[in-house]
Amino acid sequence: MTDRAVDREYLTGVQYASDTNLSARQAIYRFQQPLIRSSAWALDLVPLAGDESILDVGCGNGLHLAELSRRAHRGAVFGMDLSSGMLTAARTRSDATLLVGDAQRVPFADTAFDRVLAMHMMYHVPDRDLAIAELRRVLHPDGVALVLTNSHRHLQELNEMVGSVLYELNGTDPAVLRAYLRFSSESGEAELRRSFDSVVRHDVTSTLVVTDADAIVAYVASMGSIARSAAGERILRDVEDRARAVIEHEGAFRIRTEVGCFACH
């Protein structure tokens, strides 16, 4: 059975052929209380002077590139992603230099950058040791790599609800849908330390106070493993029914968010 979380053809041709699915997942954060812009929070962990050279590996639809543009960052900024479709979206958010590339073979010279970003993408890389070594290789000796991922507890209430639906319908283990479990804020440090001398983890938590069941359905529908399954429509109906029931009874569906960012030297 193909492991879709690291299947290059699936990731670039289906899940991230465009930023539609990613945007659907990002949209639910409009319900976050307190609102935390993770791109700003992560970049602020190691303050920028403004003239650093920066590479965003797996830049997706340009969330962090957009934050750098918002700050009028003066240094050279590059965004790289495996999917050309994601770069199309990123191009609307930033004037960074964009290129298609693989985190396992970063097409830049040694010590080329002062900062390297790897945000919510390491769990999609087949050979993480190789990719992490590449982050270190292209980083200046005094530079910093920022690696962002999720905690095991991230979206716990939503995962439990969806997991219950999946298990009741067909006995599916919901863990297979959570790619980030393979490189989480709890587990990532050990892997990063094989290439970096210093790895410091920073965590931030918040709550999604969701008052619109459609937002939860859209989030779940963006998971290719669900939307493209034979029982996809039934799963989404059950998710909608349960979300609406919680919102009607409690006023909102409250979902914990917890992410971790590693500052690596």
Secondary structure by P-SEA (a helix, b strand, c coil): cccccccaaaaaccccccaaaaaaaaaaccccccccaaaaaaaacccccccbbbbbccccccaaaaaaaaaccccbbbbbbccaaaaaaaaaccccbbbbbbccccccccccccbbbbcccccccccaaaaaaaaaaaccccbbbbbbbbccccaaaaaaaaaaaaaacccccccccccccccccccaaaaaaacccbbbbbbbbbbbccccaaaaaaaaaaccccccccaaaaaaaaaaaaaaaaaaacccbbbbbbbbbbbcc
